[in-house]
Amino acid sequence: MSNFAAVDEQLAYIKKGSSEIIRGSELSSKLEKSRASGTPLRVKAGFDPTAPDLHLGHTVLLRKLKHFQDLGHTVIFLIGDFTGRIGDPTGRAATRPPLSPEEIMRNAKTYMAQVYKILDSFKTEVRFNSEWFNKVKSEDWIRLAAKVTISQMLEREDFHKRFKEEKPITMHELLYPLAQGYDSVALKADVELGGTDQKFNLLMGRELQRAYGQESQVVLTMPILEGLDGVQKMSKSLGNAIGIQEPPLEMYGKIMSISDQMMWRYYELLTDVQLPEIEKMKRESHPMTAKKDLARRIVADFHSADAAAKAADDWAKQFQKDEVPTSVEHSPRIYVTELPATLALRVGKRLKVAVINR
């Protein structure tokens, strides 16, 4: 008897928070075969280590990988140490400066310490795409490039826009989608995850797998998470991000600062809470209670249950009981919701911190 859950049950968990599945019928078929044979699907997501620290926006994909892992499938965390040297052109109006191998490996090491806060380190297959690309010869690149036309590449929105605006598109940027697509060939992926902005690259994997005689992977895209402002995508450069290595109280406070509407999106994309339970909370829970639960869950994921409980207690002392918690002196910024301006100023002066009232 198969150890995998029923296909309908697996699909419900997998679809939670997802934007698009290409194609849903293929995913159902793959899950049926997996369940019948007892063989787990190979599910990959690639991350180019272009920055040392991850924020909650990055964890949307990691969370979906965890869902596949929870269902018993093989999760492949692919570090693009080779593709990182090319630089992903996705969403870029100009050529991205490539990183040095030293920068990439330094960032990759910090990634590994962070991703295991979500993924099971004993069940995660970690791969570096330099494993195969360092062995690829010039003639192999020519054969790979021969499988895609220039017109196909120019269908990509950012390339098309730059071409029309007569902005440079370098040859190495055209190689990036090919390289990412070939990763799926090398890993024999059944499913690949990525953000909605990665759709072109993900579909290239399907194309190349067919060209190399493999069954095409299913593409599952996840939405881009909005930051604290609830409008722009979460980004450290925009100052609206929550870093997963931030202190518990600062993380807790930032989560408490988001709007009630955005809270439910965070529940869907950043927790394992199932949709029926989220809908029940929408109907029955007070928004403040639900938001405290969300903040506690997220802090516990990246620190510990004890740290989350202490952050909740300190936040309550600070903003609901007007007391000064003992641990806040090390936190440079505190994010709050609907705190009266006079109290915000008074608390800020007492704690010698910047109180950001959203």
GIQUI-V852318 format. One record per backbone hydrogen bond with DSSP energy under -1.0 kcal/mol. CO is the residue of the C=O (numbers start at 0). NH is the residue of the N-H. Records with the same first field share a line. If there is no record, write none. Layout:
BEGIN
CO->NH, NH
END
This chain:
BEGIN
5->9
6->10
7->11
8->12
9->13
10->14
14->17
19->220
21->218
22->26
23->27
24->28
25->29
26->30
27->31
28->32
29->33
30->34
31->35
32->36
33->37
40->73
41->189, 190
42->75
43->192
44->77
46->79
47->49
53->243
54->57
58->62
59->63
60->64
61->65
62->66
63->67
64->68
65->69
66->70
67->72
68->71
73->42
74->124
75->44
76->126
77->46
78->80, 128
79->83
81->84
82->86
83->98
88->91
99->103
100->104
101->105
102->106
103->107
104->108
105->109
106->110
107->111
108->112
109->113
110->114
113->116
114->117, 118
119->122
124->76
126->78
127->130
128->132
129->133
131->134
136->140
137->141
138->142
139->143
140->144
141->145
143->146
144->147
148->152
149->153
152->155
155->159
156->160
157->161
158->162
159->163
160->164
161->166
162->165
169->173
174->178
175->179
176->180
177->181
178->182
181->185
182->186
183->188
189->217
190->43
191->219
193->221
194->197
195->198
197->201
198->202
199->203
200->204
201->205
202->206
203->207
204->208
205->209
206->210
207->211
208->213
209->212
217->191
218->21
219->193
220->18, 19
221->195
224->233
226->229
231->226
234->239
235->238
239->227
241->55
242->245
246->250
247->251
248->252
249->253
250->254
251->255
254->257
258->262
261->265
262->266
263->267
264->268
265->269
273->277
274->278
275->279
276->280
277->281
278->282
279->283
280->284
285->289
286->290
287->291
288->292
289->293
290->294
291->295
292->296
293->297
294->298
295->299
296->300
297->301
298->302
303->307
304->308
305->309
306->310
307->311
308->312
309->313
310->314
311->315
312->316
313->317
314->318
315->319, 320
316->322
327->330
331->353
333->355
335->357
339->343
340->344
341->345
342->346
343->347
344->348
345->349
346->350
347->351, 352
353->333
355->335
END
